[in-house]
Amino acid sequence: MEKLILTKIKNGENAEKDALGLNSDEYHAIVGKLYDKGYITKPIRSSNVYISLAGCAITEKGLLYIS
């Protein structure tokens, strides 16, 4: 799922939880991992939960991970 989300970000596709069929907890956990590993820039948070990848960018490290 991590590589799928990164690929969608790279291609400018919808990588929000509804488009991926994930619940909020799953989405928060995956996005948190991607950010903690340095694969994406800081996502939008609300009440200590990652809620959106809007404005997020994939980092060089993230590009290397999916290639």
C-alpha positions in Angstrom: 0.0 0.0 0.0 2.9 2.4 0.7 4.3 2.0 -2.8 0.8 2.4 -4.3 0.3 5.7 -2.4 3.7 7.0 -3.4 3.1 6.1 -7.0 -0.3 7.9 -7.0 1.4 11.0 -5.5 4.1 10.9 -8.1 1.5 10.6 -10.9 -0.7 13.3 -9.5 -3.6 10.8 -8.8 -6.0 10.8 -5.9 -4.3 9.2 -2.9 -6.9 10.1 -0.3 -8.3 7.5 2.0 -11.7 7.2 0.3 -10.1 6.7 -3.1 -7.9 3.9 -1.6 -10.8 2.3 0.3 -9.0 2.7 3.7 -10.5 3.7 7.0 -9.1 6.6 9.0 -6.9 4.5 11.3 -5.3 2.6 8.4 -4.8 5.8 6.4 -3.2 7.6 9.4 -0.9 4.7 10.1 0.3 4.4 6.5 0.8 8.2 5.9 2.6 8.4 9.3 5.0 5.7 8.2 5.6 7.4 4.9 6.4 10.7 6.6 8.5 9.1 9.4 10.6 7.3 6.8 11.1 10.5 4.9 9.3 9.4 1.7 6.9 12.4 1.7 6.8 16.0 2.9 4.7 16.8 6.0 1.1 15.9 5.5 -1.9 17.9 6.9 -2.8 16.9 10.5 -5.8 17.4 12.7 -5.9 16.5 16.3 -2.6 14.4 16.0 -4.1 12.4 13.0 -2.9 12.7 9.4 -6.0 13.6 7.4 -4.8 14.6 4.0 -1.9 14.4 1.5 -3.0 17.7 0.0 0.1 19.8 -0.7 2.3 16.8 0.1 5.2 16.0 -2.2 7.2 12.8 -2.7 10.8 13.2 -1.7 13.8 11.9 -3.6 14.1 9.1 -1.0 10.5 8.2 -1.8 11.2 8.1 -5.5 14.1 5.8 -4.9 11.9 3.5 -2.8 9.3 3.0 -5.5 11.8 2.5 -8.3 
